[in-house]
Amino acid sequence: MDLMTKLEILADAAKYDVACTSSGSDRGAVRGKLGATQAAGCCHSFTPDGRCISLLKVLMTNVCAYDCAYCSSRCSNEVRRAAFQPRELADLTIEFYRRNYIEGLFLSSGVLRTPDYTTELMIECFRILRLEYGFRGYIHAKTVPGTSPELIDRMGRLVDRLSVNLELPSQQSLALLAPQKNRQQILAPMRQIADSITDSKESRALMRKRKHLYGGTIMRMEEELPFAPAGQSTQMIVGASPESDFQILNLSAALYRSMSLKRVFFSAYMPVNDDARLPSTDAVQLNREHRLYQADWLLRFYKFDVSEIIDERNPFLDPDVDPKANWALNHLDLFPVEVNTAPYEALLRVPGIGVRGAKMIVRARRTSALRETELRKLGIAYKRARFFITCNGAYGGGGVAFEREALRSHLASPIDGGKHGRRADRALPGQLSLFGNESFASKAPAIPAAPQREMALANKGDALLPEWSAR
């Protein structure tokens, strides 16, 4: 099978894994090596259903020994199978990077033969990238359930971020839909990764301190290969099993506390298999996924507790109103707040005012009184915030009764924000998409040998790489 066909199959198979994010690393460029992770350093592509895909996102293989009910690559499915050789994928990544298609790699995989065998293939790809090519760009790897601790440690020294997919929110659902996986196979590597990240940070901090106090040189290998410096994340499928948002958010909060996760990703269940164990509906719960991400944002950046967002009596998030606005509607006794005097913590709870906006308000009001005009200049979403604030004692609710149902009807209505902030209207023509309806070959531009003038400008006299499609 040629490399183009492999890429088309394995890039398409990777689209169901949403655990992609900006790098979280801060590794600069080095003379003689390739890539960096400063300022995120990740370009993006988009799927037909609107999902943002970061990096070159592929599977090592979609051959899988497991038979998870929800997975398109399950062993009982009759789909085209393919597998990269480690050097094939490493060469592909580098040549895509040199052509400015991507700035990093997101790699997951089916289970080929055994978890350890699959992980060894992934590690060899990363070894080629890091040590042979000197690639310093961002690499995010998904660990395979059941991989031995020794291999997880080796992988963690070669990548920026590691992920262990939790898959489903409960042991009961995991046993029903993915019987070849178990919670211990997932939580054990999560704990190992969390401990290794902590140990790596502490040891490197100690080496820097010793170097500062006593002089000497820190080992070069330790400088270049910390353990997963961008942390770890996980992913849960939402809607394939009966767990409520209340259960999902409590589990997420527990993982943030106990495993020091950077992110919990939520993936709306997409019916790709015909299986009696799965929900019969064909609806993709993207709105529910969106509300969970909003609630997760409140947990991570706004210091909300799960009990403030949701409870057992109402175990699902409101589909019409975002969680922060819903909390404000349930606590109208705390509003409106005066933007010119309210403490930072109170401003954070106002719908339409984010972390950055609250900090800017606190800073700006030191020199002048803030009114609607000033708030709009600061980037505050005034059409939402106006129902919960006063400016110099003046309420800007526009005649809307300050009661729950009246305010909810306005907050639940779509807001016309104008065209100045809509990214869709500014999409560049010809944007690269890995997962469009057309084949990859028709999306990607041809890669002929560069003209001599372009080669001199782009490569400064270096020999032109061979075409990746000819490999």
C-alpha positions in Angstrom: 0.0 0.0 0.0 1.4 3.4 -1.0 2.0 6.1 1.6 -0.7 8.4 0.3 -3.4 5.7 0.8 -2.1 5.0 4.3 -2.3 8.6 5.2 -5.8 8.9 3.8 -7.0 5.9 5.8 -5.2 6.6 9.1 -5.9 10.4 9.1 -9.6 9.7 8.6 -9.6 7.0 11.4 -8.0 9.6 13.8 -10.8 12.1 13.5 -12.9 10.6 16.3 -10.1 11.4 18.9 -10.7 15.0 20.0 -8.0 15.2 22.7 -5.9 17.8 20.8 -4.8 21.1 22.3 -2.3 23.8 22.0 1.2 22.7 23.1 1.6 23.9 26.7 5.4 23.7 26.2 7.9 26.5 25.9 10.8 25.0 24.0 12.6 27.4 21.7 14.4 26.8 18.4 18.0 25.6 18.4 20.5 26.0 15.6 20.9 22.9 13.5 17.6 21.4 14.7 14.0 21.6 13.6 10.9 23.2 15.2 9.9 24.8 18.4 6.9 24.9 20.7 6.9 28.5 21.8 3.6 30.4 21.5 1.7 27.1 21.2 3.3 26.4 17.8 0.3 24.4 16.4 -1.5 25.1 13.2 -5.1 23.9 12.8 -7.4 22.1 10.3 -11.1 21.6 10.5 -13.4 18.6 10.1 -16.7 18.9 8.1 -18.7 18.9 11.4 -16.7 21.9 12.7 -14.2 20.2 15.0 -10.8 22.0 15.2 -8.0 19.6 14.6 -4.5 20.6 15.7 -1.3 19.1 14.3 -0.8 16.2 11.9 -3.3 13.9 13.5 -3.1 10.2 12.5 -3.1 6.7 13.9 0.0 4.5 13.8 -2.4 1.8 12.7 -6.2 1.2 12.6 -5.5 -2.6 12.9 -6.9 -3.4 16.4 -7.1 -6.5 18.5 -9.9 -5.0 20.7 -13.6 -4.9 19.9 -14.9 -1.7 21.6 -18.5 -1.2 20.6 -18.2 2.5 19.9 -15.0 2.4 17.8 -14.8 2.5 14.1 -11.5 0.5 14.1 -12.9 -2.3 16.2 -11.6 -5.7 15.1 -15.1 -6.9 14.0 -15.6 -4.0 11.6 -14.9 -4.6 7.9 -12.9 -1.5 7.1 -9.7 -0.9 5.2 -6.7 -1.4 7.4 -3.3 0.2 7.2 -0.2 0.7 9.3 2.7 3.1 9.2 6.3 1.9 9.6 8.0 4.2 12.2 10.3 5.7 9.7 7.5 6.3 7.2 5.6 8.3 9.7 8.7 10.2 10.9 9.7 11.1 7.4 6.1 12.1 6.6 6.0 14.4 9.6 9.3 16.1 8.9 8.5 16.7 5.2 5.1 18.1 6.1 6.7 20.3 8.7 9.3 21.5 6.2 6.5 22.4 3.8 4.8 24.4 6.6 1.7 22.1 6.5 2.0 21.2 10.2 4.1 22.1 13.2 3.7 19.0 15.3 2.3 15.5 15.5 -0.6 13.9 17.4 -0.3 10.2 17.3 -2.7 7.5 18.6 -3.1 3.9 17.5 -5.2 0.8 17.4 -3.8 -2.2 19.3 -1.6 -4.1 16.8 -0.7 -7.6 18.2 -0.2 -6.4 21.8 -0.2 -3.0 23.6 3.6 -3.2 24.1 4.3 -4.1 20.5 2.2 -1.1 19.3 3.9 1.3 21.8 7.3 0.2 20.7 6.4 1.2 17.1 5.3 4.6 18.3 8.4 5.1 20.4 10.7 4.2 17.5 8.9 6.9 15.4 9.4 9.5 18.2 13.1 8.4 18.6 13.7 9.0 14.9 12.0 12.4 15.1 13.8 13.6 18.2 17.2 12.0 17.9 17.9 11.6 14.2 16.0 14.6 12.8 16.5 16.8 15.9 12.8 17.7 15.8 11.9 20.0 18.7 8.3 20.6 17.7 5.3 19.5 19.7 4.4 15.8 19.9 1.2 14.6 21.7 0.9 10.8 22.1 -1.9 8.6 23.2 -0.8 5.6 25.4 -2.3 2.2 24.6 -4.2 0.6 27.5 -2.2 -2.2 29.0 1.2 -0.8 28.0 4.0 -1.7 30.5 5.3 1.0 32.8 8.8 0.8 31.3 7.6 1.7 27.8 5.4 4.5 29.1 8.5 6.0 30.8 10.4 5.8 27.5 7.6 7.4 25.6 7.2 10.2 28.1 10.8 11.2 27.6 10.3 11.7 23.9 6.9 13.6 23.7 5.5 16.8 25.1 2.1 15.5 26.2 0.8 12.1 27.1 -2.9 11.1 27.1 -4.6 8.1 28.6 -8.2 7.8 27.3 -10.7 7.2 30.1 -13.1 6.4 27.3 -16.3 6.0 29.4 -17.4 7.7 32.7 -18.0 4.5 34.7 -16.6 1.0 35.2 -20.0 -0.5 34.4 -20.1 1.2 31.0 -16.5 0.3 30.2 -17.2 -3.4 31.0 -20.3 -3.3 28.7 -18.9 -1.4 25.7 -15.1 -2.1 26.0 -14.9 -5.5 27.7 -11.2 -5.9 26.9 -10.3 -2.8 28.8 -10.6 -2.1 32.5 -10.4 0.8 34.8 -7.1 -0.3 36.3 -5.4 -0.4 32.9 -6.4 3.3 32.6 -5.8 4.7 36.0 -2.5 3.0 36.7 -0.7 4.7 33.8 -2.4 8.0 34.6 -1.0 7.8 38.1 2.4 6.8 36.8 2.5 9.7 34.3 1.4 12.2 37.0 4.1 11.0 39.4 6.8 11.0 36.7 5.9 14.5 35.6 6.2 15.7 39.2 9.5 13.8 39.7 10.9 15.2 36.5 10.0 18.8 37.4 11.6 18.4 40.9 14.8 16.8 39.7 15.3 19.3 36.9 14.6 22.2 39.4 17.2 20.6 41.7 19.8 20.4 38.9 19.2 24.0 38.0 19.7 25.0 41.6 22.9 23.0 41.9 24.2 24.5 38.7 23.4 28.0 40.0 25.0 27.4 43.4 28.0 25.3 42.5 28.5 25.8 38.8 28.9 22.9 36.4 26.8 21.6 33.5 23.5 19.9 33.6 23.4 16.7 31.6 22.4 17.6 28.1 20.1 14.5 27.7 18.2 15.6 30.8 17.8 19.1 29.4 16.3 17.8 26.2 14.2 15.0 27.5 12.1 15.9 30.5 9.1 13.7 31.1 6.0 15.0 29.3 6.6 18.7 30.0 3.1 19.7 28.7 1.4 17.3 31.1 -1.3 14.8 30.5 -4.9 14.8 29.4 -7.8 12.4 28.9 -10.9 11.9 26.9 -14.4 10.7 27.7 -17.2 9.8 25.3 -20.4 11.5 26.1 -23.8 10.0 25.1 -22.7 6.4 24.5 -23.6 5.4 28.0 -26.3 6.6 30.5 -24.1 8.7 32.9 -25.4 12.2 33.6 -23.5 15.5 33.4 -23.4 15.5 37.2 -21.4 12.2 37.2 -19.2 13.3 34.4 -18.3 16.7 36.0 -17.6 15.1 39.4 -15.3 12.6 37.8 -13.5 15.4 35.9 -13.0 17.4 39.1 -11.6 14.3 40.8 -9.2 13.7 38.0 -8.0 17.3 38.1 -7.3 17.0 41.8 -5.8 13.5 41.9 -4.0 13.2 38.6 -3.0 16.9 37.9 -4.5 16.7 34.4 -4.1 19.6 32.1 -7.4 18.9 30.3 -10.4 16.5 30.3 -11.8 16.3 26.8 -15.4 15.4 26.0 -16.3 13.7 22.8 -19.9 13.6 21.7 -20.9 10.0 20.8 -21.0 9.5 17.1 -22.9 6.4 15.9 -20.4 4.7 13.6 -21.3 1.0 14.4 -24.5 -1.0 14.5 -24.5 -2.5 18.0 -27.3 -3.4 20.3 -25.3 -2.1 23.3 -25.2 1.4 21.9 -27.9 4.1 21.9 -30.4 3.8 19.1 -30.5 7.5 18.4 -28.5 8.9 15.5 -28.2 12.4 17.1 -24.8 13.7 17.7 -24.8 15.5 21.1 -22.6 18.4 20.2 -24.5 20.9 22.2 -24.2 18.7 25.3 -20.5 18.4 24.6 -20.2 22.2 24.3 -22.0 22.8 27.7 -19.6 20.3 29.4 -16.6 22.2 28.0 -18.1 25.4 29.3 -18.6 23.9 32.8 -15.1 22.4 32.7 -13.8 25.9 31.9 -15.6 27.2 35.0 -13.9 24.5 37.1 -10.4 25.2 35.8 -10.3 29.0 35.5 -13.2 30.5 37.5 -12.8 28.5 40.7 -16.3 27.1 40.6 -17.1 24.0 42.5 -19.1 21.2 40.8 -21.9 21.6 43.3 -22.3 25.3 42.2 -22.8 24.3 38.6 -25.0 21.2 38.8 -26.6 18.9 41.4 -28.3 15.5 41.7 -31.8 17.0 41.4 -30.9 18.5 38.0 -28.2 16.2 36.8 -28.0 17.5 33.2 -26.7 21.0 32.2 -29.3 23.4 30.7 -29.0 23.0 26.9 -30.3 26.6 26.3 -28.3 28.6 28.8 -24.6 28.3 29.4 -23.6 27.1 32.9 -22.2 30.4 34.1 -25.4 32.3 33.1 -27.5 29.5 34.7 -25.6 29.9 38.0 -26.2 33.7 37.9 -29.9 33.2 37.3 -30.1 31.0 40.3 -28.3 33.6 42.5 -29.9 36.8 41.5 -29.7 37.9 45.1 -25.9 38.5 44.4 -26.6 40.8 41.5 -26.4 43.4 40.0 -22.8 44.2 41.0 -21.2 47.7 40.5 -18.3 47.3 38.1 -16.5 50.3 39.5 -16.3 48.9 43.1 -17.0 45.1 43.0 -14.1 42.9 43.9 -12.4 40.8 41.3 -14.0 37.6 42.5 -17.5 39.1 42.1 -16.7 40.3 38.6 -15.6 36.8 37.6 -19.1 35.5 38.3 -20.8 37.9 35.9 -21.9 36.4 32.6 -20.0 38.1 29.8 -17.0 39.0 31.9 -14.1 36.6 31.6 -10.8 36.3 33.5 -9.0 38.7 31.3 -11.9 41.1 31.2 -12.2 41.1 35.0 -8.5 41.9 35.4 -8.8 44.7 32.8 -11.8 46.2 34.6 -9.9 46.2 38.0 -6.9 47.9 36.3 -8.9 50.4 34.2 -11.2 51.7 37.0 -8.1 52.9 39.0 -7.9 55.9 36.6 -11.4 56.5 35.4 -15.1 55.6 36.0 -16.3 52.8 33.7 -19.5 53.0 31.7 -20.9 51.0 28.8 -18.6 52.6 26.3 -15.5 51.8 28.3 -16.6 48.3 29.0 -17.1 47.6 25.3 -13.7 49.0 24.6 -12.3 46.5 27.1 -13.9 43.7 25.1 -16.6 42.8 27.7 -19.6 41.0 26.2 -21.9 43.9 27.3 -25.1 42.4 25.8 -24.8 39.6 28.4 -23.2 41.4 31.2 -25.6 44.4 31.3 -28.3 42.3 33.1 -26.0 41.7 36.0 -24.1 44.9 36.5 -24.5 48.6 37.2 -22.2 51.4 36.0 -22.0 54.3 38.4 -25.3 53.0 39.8 -27.1 52.9 36.5 -28.6 49.6 35.4 -28.4 48.8 31.7 -30.9 46.0 31.4 -32.9 47.9 28.9 -36.3 47.6 30.6 -36.0 43.8 31.1 -37.5 42.8 34.4 -34.9 41.7 36.9 -36.4 38.3 37.5 -35.3 34.8 36.5 -37.6 33.9 33.6 -37.4 37.3 31.9 -33.6 37.3 32.1 -33.4 33.7 31.0 -35.5 34.3 27.9 -32.9 37.0 26.8 -29.9 34.9 27.6 -31.3 31.8 25.8 -31.8 33.8 22.6 -29.0 33.8 20.1 -26.9 37.0 20.3 -26.2 39.0 17.2 -22.6 39.8 17.8 -22.0 41.4 14.4 -19.4 40.2 11.9 -16.3 41.7 13.4 -15.6 38.7 15.6 -16.7 35.9 13.4 -13.8 33.7 12.3 -15.9 31.8 9.8 -16.2 35.0 7.7 -12.4 35.3 7.6 -11.5 31.7 6.7 -8.7 31.7 4.2 -9.5 30.1 0.8 -7.8 26.8 0.2 -7.3 26.0 3.9 -5.8 22.5 4.3 -8.3 20.0 5.6 -7.3 16.4 6.3 -10.8 15.1 6.6 -12.9 16.7 3.9 -15.3 14.8 1.7 -12.8 14.8 -1.1 -9.7 12.5 -0.9 -6.6 13.8 0.7 -4.9 13.7 -2.6 -7.3 16.3 -4.0 -7.0 18.5 -0.9 -3.2 18.6 -0.6 -1.3 20.5 -3.2 1.1 18.7 -5.4 4.7 18.7 -4.2 7.0 18.9 -7.2 10.7 19.5 -7.0 11.1 23.2 -6.1 12.4 25.6 -8.7 16.0 26.6 -8.1 15.1 30.1 -7.0 12.6 28.9 -4.5 15.0 26.3 -3.2 17.6 28.9 -2.7 15.3 31.1 -0.7 13.6 28.4 1.3 16.4 26.0 2.0 19.5 28.4 1.6 21.3 26.0 -0.6 20.4 22.7 1.2 19.7 19.7 -1.0 15.9 19.4 -1.7 14.2 16.6 0.1 12.7 13.8 -2.1 9.0 13.9 -2.6 7.2 12.2 0.3 4.6 10.8 -2.1 7.3 8.9 -3.9 8.5 7.1 -0.9 
